[in-house]
Structures are given as C-alpha cells and as structure tokens.
Amino acid sequence: MPEAGRVIGGSARGIRLEGPRGSATRPLTDRVKESLFGALEAVGALDGPFLDLFAGTGAAGVEALSRGAPAATFVEHDGPSCQVIGANLRRAHLELGRVARADVVGYLRNIRPAADGPFAAALIDPPYGDPMMTTALELLGDPARDWLIAGATVAVKHFWRDEPADLVGVLAKQRVKRFGETALTFYTRKQRADHSGTL
C-alpha cells in the first residue's frame, strides 16, 4: 500500500498511514495538518466528537483522535478508501472511530444517526472545484439538522480562489489560512439566541 503521510501529534504521533492504490486522494500535508489542528486545539474543538467529510484515507479524523477527540466519524463514498480508513485506525491503535460509507451530501441530508455527533469540529475536504463543498457547508450550517454543537468549528479545505461565503446558515467565517494553492477557511457555529434575542 502507498503511504499517505503520518500522524504528527498526540498518542499516535509518528505512525505512518496507508493510502489506497491508484487513488486520487490528496492527503493533508504536515504543514496544513499542523495549522488545522493547532487552530482546533486552541479553541477546544477537539473536546467533542470530530466529523471527517470526504475522508479519503482518514488522516484528519485519525489525527483528531490521536490528539484526544473522544470520537470521530469518517464519511467516504469509496469502498477501498473506507477499508483503508479502518486499517489506519487499527495501525494507530485508535478504537473510537466510526466509518460511514456514504455520499457526503446524502449523509448530511438524512436525520443525524444517534451514534454520530452532534459534532464539536468538522473538516470538509472534497476534490477541488467540487460543488458538493458548498452543499455540505450549507447542510452543516442548517440548525434544524442538528449536526453541530453551539460554538463548533468547521474547517473547509479548498483551492485558494474558491473561498466560500462569509455566512452560511448559522456558520460565520472567522479566518482564512493559505498554503500555496491550498486554503483553509474556518467557521464557527453561532450560539443559539438567548431570551434577549442576541447571539
């Protein structure tokens, strides 16, 4: 099996991850991964469950579990990639991951399974230029769907020119970090309105 990077922090630090043969997945580089998880740890977003959308090799969810997330759900439609995610969880000796073989948009349009979430952090990492990026963000930002806790952080990995909107439902953009052609856009789920009507 080809390698797909390594775990760079936490209990599984240094473990090399597998990648599916012949796959076009783009594993997170160490630089992007360090920036992503540094930001999530800084706001306590790994204190709750993590959602890895378009999971590929599962590198993001494995990193989250290694760094102390109490659970992670990996959503990936490709069967061989789902098998690789399972292998990577075993390789890293992490037992709190659940792999859902599903189309990401279809998964998010369904009622949230009791075993999944609500999530404190999520990563959306589709192929560059895929319109499902926007749809997935809109579904996460729909408060009626109950995917995220109040104050949750959502990170979107995308081509730097394809920056998503500033406000998507209850998700408010906080910052953008660029790494060459790759960018991470961070959102925070706004708190529910209190009795005074403020957020």
C-alpha positions as CSV (number, residue, x, y, z in Angstrom):
1,M,0.0,0.0,0.0
2,P,1.2,3.5,-0.7
3,E,1.8,5.8,2.3
4,A,-0.5,8.8,3.0
5,G,1.5,10.8,5.4
6,R,1.9,10.4,9.1
7,V,0.2,11.3,12.4
8,I,2.0,14.4,13.7
9,G,0.6,14.9,17.2
10,G,-0.8,13.0,20.2
11,S,-0.8,9.4,21.2
12,A,-0.2,8.0,17.7
13,R,2.4,10.6,16.7
14,G,4.8,9.3,14.0
15,I,2.5,6.4,12.8
16,R,2.6,6.2,9.0
17,L,-0.8,6.0,7.3
18,E,-1.8,3.9,4.3
19,G,-3.3,5.2,1.1
20,P,-5.5,3.3,-1.3
21,R,-3.8,2.0,-4.5
22,G,-4.5,4.1,-7.6
23,S,-6.4,6.7,-5.6
24,A,-6.5,10.4,-6.5
25,T,-6.8,11.4,-2.8
26,R,-4.7,14.3,-1.7
27,P,-3.6,13.7,1.9
28,L,-3.2,16.6,4.2
29,T,0.4,17.9,4.2
30,D,2.1,18.2,7.5
31,R,2.0,22.0,7.2
32,V,-1.7,22.1,6.6
33,K,-2.4,19.5,9.2
34,E,-0.4,21.3,11.9
35,S,-2.2,24.6,11.2
36,L,-5.6,23.0,11.1
37,F,-5.2,21.1,14.4
38,G,-3.3,23.9,16.1
39,A,-6.4,26.1,15.4
40,L,-8.8,23.4,16.6
41,E,-6.9,22.7,19.8
42,A,-6.7,26.5,20.6
43,V,-10.5,26.8,20.8
44,G,-11.1,23.4,22.5
45,A,-12.8,22.0,19.4
46,L,-11.2,18.6,20.0
47,D,-13.0,18.2,23.3
48,G,-16.0,16.8,21.4
49,P,-16.7,14.5,18.5
50,F,-14.9,15.1,15.2
51,L,-16.6,14.8,11.7
52,D,-14.3,14.0,8.8
53,L,-16.2,14.6,5.5
54,F,-14.8,13.3,2.2
55,A,-12.5,11.4,4.5
56,G,-10.2,9.8,1.9
57,T,-7.5,8.0,4.0
58,G,-9.0,9.2,7.2
59,A,-5.9,11.2,8.1
60,A,-7.8,14.1,9.6
61,G,-10.0,12.0,11.8
62,V,-7.1,9.8,12.9
63,E,-5.2,13.0,13.8
64,A,-8.2,14.3,15.8
65,L,-8.5,11.0,17.7
66,S,-4.7,10.9,18.4
67,R,-5.0,14.4,19.8
68,G,-7.7,13.5,22.2
69,A,-11.1,13.8,20.4
70,P,-13.5,11.5,22.2
71,A,-14.9,10.1,18.9
72,A,-14.7,10.6,15.2
73,T,-17.0,9.8,12.3
74,F,-15.5,9.3,8.8
75,V,-17.8,9.8,5.8
76,E,-16.4,8.5,2.5
77,H,-18.3,7.0,-0.5
78,D,-15.4,4.9,-1.9
79,G,-15.3,1.3,-0.7
80,P,-11.5,0.8,-0.9
81,S,-10.9,4.1,0.9
82,C,-13.2,3.1,3.7
83,Q,-11.2,-0.1,4.1
84,V,-8.0,2.0,4.3
85,I,-9.6,4.2,7.0
86,G,-10.3,1.1,9.1
87,A,-6.7,-0.1,8.6
88,N,-5.3,3.3,9.6
89,L,-7.4,3.3,12.7
90,R,-6.0,-0.1,13.6
91,R,-2.5,0.9,12.7
92,A,-2.7,3.9,15.0
93,H,-4.4,1.8,17.8
94,L,-7.4,4.1,17.9
95,E,-10.8,2.5,18.6
96,L,-13.2,5.4,18.8
97,G,-13.7,5.9,15.0
98,R,-16.8,5.1,13.0
99,V,-16.6,4.8,9.2
100,A,-19.8,5.6,7.3
101,R,-19.6,4.5,3.6
102,A,-21.9,7.2,2.1
103,D,-22.2,10.1,-0.2
104,V,-21.4,13.1,2.0
105,V,-24.4,15.2,0.8
106,G,-26.8,12.2,1.2
107,Y,-25.4,11.5,4.6
108,L,-25.9,15.1,5.8
109,R,-29.4,15.3,4.3
110,N,-30.5,12.4,6.5
111,I,-31.5,12.6,10.1
112,R,-28.4,12.5,12.2
113,P,-27.7,9.0,13.5
114,A,-27.8,8.7,17.3
115,A,-24.2,7.3,17.2
116,D,-22.9,10.4,15.3
117,G,-22.4,13.8,17.0
118,P,-23.5,16.4,17.4
119,F,-20.0,17.4,16.5
120,A,-17.7,20.0,18.0
121,A,-15.5,20.1,14.9
122,A,-15.7,19.1,11.3
123,L,-13.5,19.1,8.2
124,I,-14.9,19.4,4.7
125,D,-12.2,18.3,2.2
126,P,-13.7,17.5,-1.2
127,P,-11.8,17.4,-4.5
128,Y,-11.0,20.9,-5.6
129,G,-13.8,22.6,-7.6
130,D,-16.4,20.1,-6.4
131,P,-19.8,21.9,-5.9
132,M,-20.6,19.5,-3.0
133,M,-18.3,21.7,-0.9
134,T,-20.9,24.4,-0.8
135,T,-23.8,22.0,-0.3
136,A,-22.1,20.2,2.6
137,L,-21.4,23.6,4.2
138,E,-25.0,24.6,3.8
139,L,-26.2,21.4,5.4
140,L,-23.9,21.7,8.3
141,G,-25.0,25.3,8.8
142,D,-28.7,24.4,8.9
143,P,-29.6,24.4,12.6
144,A,-32.6,22.3,12.0
145,R,-30.4,19.4,11.1
146,D,-28.5,19.4,14.5
147,W,-25.1,18.3,13.2
148,L,-23.1,20.7,15.3
149,I,-23.0,21.9,18.9
150,A,-23.2,25.6,19.6
151,G,-19.7,27.1,19.1
152,A,-18.5,24.2,16.9
153,T,-15.7,24.9,14.4
154,V,-15.9,23.9,10.8
155,A,-12.8,24.0,8.5
156,V,-13.1,23.8,4.7
157,K,-10.0,22.8,2.7
158,H,-10.2,24.2,-0.9
159,F,-8.4,25.8,-3.8
160,W,-7.5,29.2,-2.6
161,R,-9.6,31.0,-5.3
162,D,-12.7,29.1,-4.3
163,E,-13.2,30.8,-1.0
164,P,-16.7,30.1,0.4
165,A,-19.2,32.7,1.6
166,D,-18.8,34.7,4.8
167,L,-22.0,33.5,6.4
168,V,-23.6,30.1,5.7
169,G,-26.7,29.5,7.8
170,V,-25.5,29.6,11.4
171,L,-21.9,29.3,10.4
172,A,-19.8,32.6,10.4
173,K,-16.4,32.8,8.8
174,Q,-13.6,33.5,11.2
175,R,-10.4,33.4,9.2
176,V,-8.7,32.0,6.1
177,K,-5.2,30.5,6.0
178,R,-3.4,29.9,2.7
179,F,-0.7,27.4,1.8
180,G,0.2,27.9,-1.8
181,E,-2.8,26.7,-3.9
182,T,-4.5,25.3,-0.8
183,A,-6.5,27.3,1.7
184,L,-8.3,26.5,5.0
185,T,-11.4,28.6,5.8
186,F,-12.6,28.4,9.4
187,Y,-16.2,28.9,10.5
188,T,-17.8,29.0,14.0
189,R,-21.3,27.9,14.6
190,K,-23.1,30.8,16.2
191,Q,-24.6,30.4,19.7
192,R,-28.3,29.9,19.9
193,A,-30.2,33.1,20.6
194,D,-30.8,33.8,24.3
195,H,-34.0,35.4,25.6
196,S,-32.9,38.9,24.7
197,G,-32.7,37.8,21.1
198,T,-28.9,38.3,20.8
199,L,-26.4,35.6,19.7
